[in-house]
Amino acid sequence: MVDKQKFAFDKTNFILLAIGMVIVILGFVLMAGPSSTESVFQPDIFSVRRIKVAPVVCLFGFVFMIYAVLRKPKTKE
């Protein structure tokens, strides 16, 4: 039988890591959009969504993942 005390993470840690990864992916999706070329200028590259909102969403996702890694599993005594 496997002793659960030897694992560094429990089920909740993995769920929190997955949620953090989804938040980071959402931030990168928010950054996506048309790019400017030499012949066509896209003013959308300077939109608030791509410059301010998306990086903050990614940062929140990374901080959430750090919390998920540092969270101690509850011990059963």
VMD Tcl script that builds the backbone (N, CA, C; Angstrom):
set m [mol new atoms 231]
animate dup $m
set s [atomselect $m all]
$s set {name element resname resid chain x y z} {
  {N N MET 1 A 0.840 -1.179 0.000}
  {CA C MET 1 A 0.000 0.000 0.000}
  {C C MET 1 A 0.890 1.250 0.000}
  {N N VAL 2 A 0.477 2.261 -0.727}
  {CA C VAL 2 A 1.257 3.479 -0.866}
  {C C VAL 2 A 0.904 4.427 0.277}
  {N N ASP 3 A 1.933 4.930 0.940}
  {CA C ASP 3 A 1.725 5.866 2.038}
  {C C ASP 3 A 1.566 7.270 1.464}
  {N N LYS 4 A 0.420 7.892 1.704}
  {CA C LYS 4 A 0.144 9.207 1.132}
  {C C LYS 4 A 0.984 10.302 1.773}
  {N N GLN 5 A 1.580 10.063 2.909}
  {CA C GLN 5 A 2.400 11.074 3.569}
  {C C GLN 5 A 3.693 11.346 2.794}
  {N N LYS 6 A 4.100 10.445 1.913}
  {CA C LYS 6 A 5.352 10.607 1.181}
  {C C LYS 6 A 5.202 11.504 -0.045}
  {N N PHE 7 A 3.984 11.775 -0.490}
  {CA C PHE 7 A 3.769 12.630 -1.647}
  {C C PHE 7 A 3.861 14.096 -1.235}
  {N N ALA 8 A 4.488 14.908 -2.081}
  {CA C ALA 8 A 4.606 16.330 -1.779}
  {C C ALA 8 A 3.295 17.061 -2.054}
  {N N PHE 9 A 2.533 16.594 -3.042}
  {CA C PHE 9 A 1.273 17.228 -3.421}
  {C C PHE 9 A 0.121 16.287 -3.155}
  {N N ASP 10 A -1.042 16.877 -2.897}
  {CA C ASP 10 A -2.255 16.074 -2.836}
  {C C ASP 10 A -3.143 16.480 -4.013}
  {N N LYS 11 A -4.339 15.942 -4.045}
  {CA C LYS 11 A -5.250 16.189 -5.163}
  {C C LYS 11 A -5.557 17.676 -5.319}
  {N N THR 12 A -5.713 18.375 -4.202}
  {CA C THR 12 A -6.034 19.798 -4.254}
  {C C THR 12 A -4.906 20.597 -4.895}
  {N N ASN 13 A -3.653 20.251 -4.615}
  {CA C ASN 13 A -2.522 20.942 -5.233}
  {C C ASN 13 A -2.564 20.805 -6.755}
  {N N PHE 14 A -2.845 19.603 -7.237}
  {CA C PHE 14 A -2.894 19.387 -8.681}
  {C C PHE 14 A -4.054 20.147 -9.320}
  {N N ILE 15 A -5.178 20.211 -8.640}
  {CA C ILE 15 A -6.329 20.963 -9.160}
  {C C ILE 15 A -5.981 22.451 -9.227}
  {N N LEU 16 A -5.349 22.981 -8.177}
  {CA C LEU 16 A -4.948 24.388 -8.172}
  {C C LEU 16 A -3.915 24.681 -9.260}
  {N N LEU 17 A -2.992 23.757 -9.491}
  {CA C LEU 17 A -2.018 23.935 -10.570}
  {C C LEU 17 A -2.705 23.971 -11.930}
  {N N ALA 18 A -3.680 23.101 -12.133}
  {CA C ALA 18 A -4.407 23.080 -13.401}
  {C C ALA 18 A -5.187 24.382 -13.601}
  {N N ILE 19 A -5.805 24.889 -12.550}
  {CA C ILE 19 A -6.543 26.154 -12.647}
  {C C ILE 19 A -5.580 27.294 -12.996}
  {N N GLY 20 A -4.418 27.307 -12.346}
  {CA C GLY 20 A -3.419 28.332 -12.650}
  {C C GLY 20 A -2.938 28.265 -14.088}
  {N N MET 21 A -2.749 27.050 -14.596}
  {CA C MET 21 A -2.317 26.887 -15.986}
  {C C MET 21 A -3.386 27.386 -16.953}
  {N N VAL 22 A -4.645 27.123 -16.646}
  {CA C VAL 22 A -5.740 27.604 -17.497}
  {C C VAL 22 A -5.776 29.132 -17.494}
  {N N ILE 23 A -5.533 29.750 -16.339}
  {CA C ILE 23 A -5.518 31.216 -16.256}
  {C C ILE 23 A -4.374 31.784 -17.092}
  {N N VAL 24 A -3.201 31.166 -17.035}
  {CA C VAL 24 A -2.058 31.625 -17.832}
  {C C VAL 24 A -2.359 31.486 -19.324}
  {N N ILE 25 A -2.924 30.364 -19.717}
  {CA C ILE 25 A -3.279 30.162 -21.131}
  {C C ILE 25 A -4.306 31.198 -21.570}
  {N N LEU 26 A -5.277 31.500 -20.711}
  {CA C LEU 26 A -6.266 32.527 -21.026}
  {C C LEU 26 A -5.586 33.884 -21.244}
  {N N GLY 27 A -4.590 34.201 -20.430}
  {CA C GLY 27 A -3.847 35.456 -20.607}
  {C C GLY 27 A -3.134 35.514 -21.942}
  {N N PHE 28 A -2.528 34.397 -22.363}
  {CA C PHE 28 A -1.855 34.377 -23.656}
  {C C PHE 28 A -2.854 34.468 -24.807}
  {N N VAL 29 A -4.019 33.878 -24.646}
  {CA C VAL 29 A -5.056 33.990 -25.675}
  {C C VAL 29 A -5.530 35.439 -25.782}
  {N N LEU 30 A -5.642 36.123 -24.641}
  {CA C LEU 30 A -6.035 37.537 -24.668}
  {C C LEU 30 A -4.993 38.406 -25.367}
  {N N MET 31 A -3.724 38.003 -25.329}
  {CA C MET 31 A -2.675 38.753 -26.001}
  {C C MET 31 A -2.680 38.549 -27.508}
  {N N ALA 32 A -3.306 37.498 -27.976}
  {CA C ALA 32 A -3.285 37.177 -29.403}
  {C C ALA 32 A -4.112 38.177 -30.198}
  {N N GLY 33 A -3.772 38.302 -31.453}
  {CA C GLY 33 A -4.496 39.192 -32.343}
  {C C GLY 33 A -3.679 39.456 -33.591}
  {N N PRO 34 A -4.208 40.305 -34.444}
  {CA C PRO 34 A -3.484 40.595 -35.691}
  {C C PRO 34 A -2.191 41.369 -35.419}
  {N N SER 35 A -1.209 41.118 -36.239}
  {CA C SER 35 A 0.068 41.816 -36.076}
  {C C SER 35 A 0.248 42.828 -37.198}
  {N N SER 36 A 1.078 43.797 -36.956}
  {CA C SER 36 A 1.381 44.803 -37.979}
  {C C SER 36 A 2.481 44.275 -38.884}
  {N N THR 37 A 2.415 44.679 -40.134}
  {CA C THR 37 A 3.472 44.349 -41.095}
  {C C THR 37 A 4.036 45.664 -41.637}
  {N N GLU 38 A 4.990 45.563 -42.539}
  {CA C GLU 38 A 5.573 46.774 -43.105}
  {C C GLU 38 A 4.569 47.533 -43.959}
  {N N SER 39 A 3.626 46.815 -44.553}
  {CA C SER 39 A 2.673 47.486 -45.444}
  {C C SER 39 A 1.351 47.841 -44.760}
  {N N VAL 40 A 1.001 47.132 -43.673}
  {CA C VAL 40 A -0.290 47.364 -43.011}
  {C C VAL 40 A -0.050 47.573 -41.523}
  {N N PHE 41 A -0.584 48.692 -41.009}
  {CA C PHE 41 A -0.480 48.973 -39.573}
  {C C PHE 41 A -1.785 48.586 -38.890}
  {N N GLN 42 A -1.697 47.783 -37.841}
  {CA C GLN 42 A -2.865 47.391 -37.059}
  {C C GLN 42 A -2.820 48.128 -35.723}
  {N N PRO 43 A -3.710 49.092 -35.506}
  {CA C PRO 43 A -3.686 49.809 -34.221}
  {C C PRO 43 A -4.111 48.934 -33.043}
  {N N ASP 44 A -4.647 47.754 -33.331}
  {CA C ASP 44 A -5.072 46.846 -32.259}
  {C C ASP 44 A -3.900 46.349 -31.416}
  {N N ILE 45 A -2.660 46.475 -31.924}
  {CA C ILE 45 A -1.517 46.016 -31.127}
  {C C ILE 45 A -1.332 46.871 -29.877}
  {N N PHE 46 A -1.928 48.053 -29.850}
  {CA C PHE 46 A -1.830 48.928 -28.690}
  {C C PHE 46 A -3.104 48.946 -27.860}
  {N N SER 47 A -3.961 47.950 -28.019}
  {CA C SER 47 A -5.216 47.932 -27.265}
  {C C SER 47 A -4.954 47.646 -25.787}
  {N N VAL 48 A -5.857 48.103 -24.943}
  {CA C VAL 48 A -5.732 47.898 -23.491}
  {C C VAL 48 A -5.749 46.414 -23.166}
  {N N ARG 49 A -6.527 45.650 -23.887}
  {CA C ARG 49 A -6.628 44.208 -23.636}
  {C C ARG 49 A -5.275 43.536 -23.821}
  {N N ARG 50 A -4.541 43.913 -24.866}
  {CA C ARG 50 A -3.281 43.240 -25.176}
  {C C ARG 50 A -2.097 43.770 -24.375}
  {N N ILE 51 A -2.165 45.020 -23.925}
  {CA C ILE 51 A -1.013 45.611 -23.242}
  {C C ILE 51 A -1.151 45.579 -21.726}
  {N N LYS 52 A -2.364 45.699 -21.208}
  {CA C LYS 52 A -2.535 45.777 -19.751}
  {C C LYS 52 A -3.272 44.582 -19.161}
  {N N VAL 53 A -4.393 44.218 -19.734}
  {CA C VAL 53 A -5.238 43.181 -19.130}
  {C C VAL 53 A -4.577 41.801 -19.228}
  {N N ALA 54 A -4.129 41.421 -20.406}
  {CA C ALA 54 A -3.567 40.084 -20.610}
  {C C ALA 54 A -2.321 39.819 -19.753}
  {N N PRO 55 A -1.358 40.746 -19.671}
  {CA C PRO 55 A -0.209 40.478 -18.798}
  {C C PRO 55 A -0.584 40.346 -17.324}
  {N N VAL 56 A -1.571 41.124 -16.872}
  {CA C VAL 56 A -2.014 41.015 -15.478}
  {C C VAL 56 A -2.673 39.663 -15.240}
  {N N VAL 57 A -3.459 39.184 -16.209}
  {CA C VAL 57 A -4.082 37.862 -16.091}
  {C C VAL 57 A -3.007 36.782 -16.028}
  {N N CYS 58 A -1.984 36.878 -16.876}
  {CA C CYS 58 A -0.879 35.904 -16.849}
  {C C CYS 58 A -0.140 35.950 -15.514}
  {N N LEU 59 A 0.147 37.146 -15.035}
  {CA C LEU 59 A 0.843 37.284 -13.759}
  {C C LEU 59 A 0.025 36.659 -12.632}
  {N N PHE 60 A -1.283 36.916 -12.620}
  {CA C PHE 60 A -2.145 36.314 -11.610}
  {C C PHE 60 A -2.111 34.785 -11.706}
  {N N GLY 61 A -2.097 34.254 -12.917}
  {CA C GLY 61 A -2.022 32.805 -13.099}
  {C C GLY 61 A -0.722 32.233 -12.557}
  {N N PHE 62 A 0.398 32.910 -12.821}
  {CA C PHE 62 A 1.684 32.430 -12.313}
  {C C PHE 62 A 1.743 32.506 -10.785}
  {N N VAL 63 A 1.232 33.579 -10.207}
  {CA C VAL 63 A 1.200 33.700 -8.741}
  {C C VAL 63 A 0.318 32.604 -8.150}
  {N N PHE 64 A -0.810 32.326 -8.802}
  {CA C PHE 64 A -1.712 31.272 -8.344}
  {C C PHE 64 A -1.018 29.911 -8.398}
  {N N MET 65 A -0.218 29.681 -9.440}
  {CA C MET 65 A 0.515 28.413 -9.545}
  {C C MET 65 A 1.594 28.311 -8.471}
  {N N ILE 66 A 2.255 29.414 -8.156}
  {CA C ILE 66 A 3.257 29.399 -7.084}
  {C C ILE 66 A 2.587 29.052 -5.757}
  {N N TYR 67 A 1.410 29.639 -5.515}
  {CA C TYR 67 A 0.662 29.288 -4.307}
  {C C TYR 67 A 0.326 27.794 -4.285}
  {N N ALA 68 A -0.075 27.261 -5.431}
  {CA C ALA 68 A -0.443 25.840 -5.500}
  {C C ALA 68 A 0.759 24.946 -5.187}
  {N N VAL 69 A 1.937 25.370 -5.605}
  {CA C VAL 69 A 3.139 24.566 -5.333}
  {C C VAL 69 A 3.535 24.676 -3.863}
  {N N LEU 70 A 3.420 25.858 -3.282}
  {CA C LEU 70 A 3.861 26.065 -1.904}
  {C C LEU 70 A 2.842 25.608 -0.868}
  {N N ARG 71 A 1.593 25.382 -1.273}
  {CA C ARG 71 A 0.548 24.973 -0.334}
  {C C ARG 71 A 0.860 23.592 0.246}
  {N N LYS 72 A 0.795 23.499 1.561}
  {CA C LYS 72 A 1.054 22.217 2.223}
  {C C LYS 72 A -0.215 21.392 2.247}
  {N N PRO 73 A -0.120 20.132 1.889}
  {CA C PRO 73 A -1.303 19.268 2.002}
  {C C PRO 73 A -1.673 19.068 3.468}
  {N N LYS 74 A -2.950 18.943 3.706}
  {CA C LYS 74 A -3.410 18.689 5.080}
  {C C LYS 74 A -3.004 17.268 5.484}
  {N N THR 75 A -2.485 17.149 6.695}
  {CA C THR 75 A -2.079 15.823 7.187}
  {C C THR 75 A -3.182 15.200 8.015}
  {N N LYS 76 A -3.381 13.919 7.802}
  {CA C LYS 76 A -4.358 13.187 8.609}
  {C C LYS 76 A -3.612 12.484 9.730}
  {N N GLU 77 A -4.062 12.694 10.930}
  {CA C GLU 77 A -3.382 12.069 12.081}
  {C C GLU 77 A -4.222 10.984 12.682}
}
mol reanalyze $m
mol bondsrecalc $m
mol representation Tube
mol addrep $m
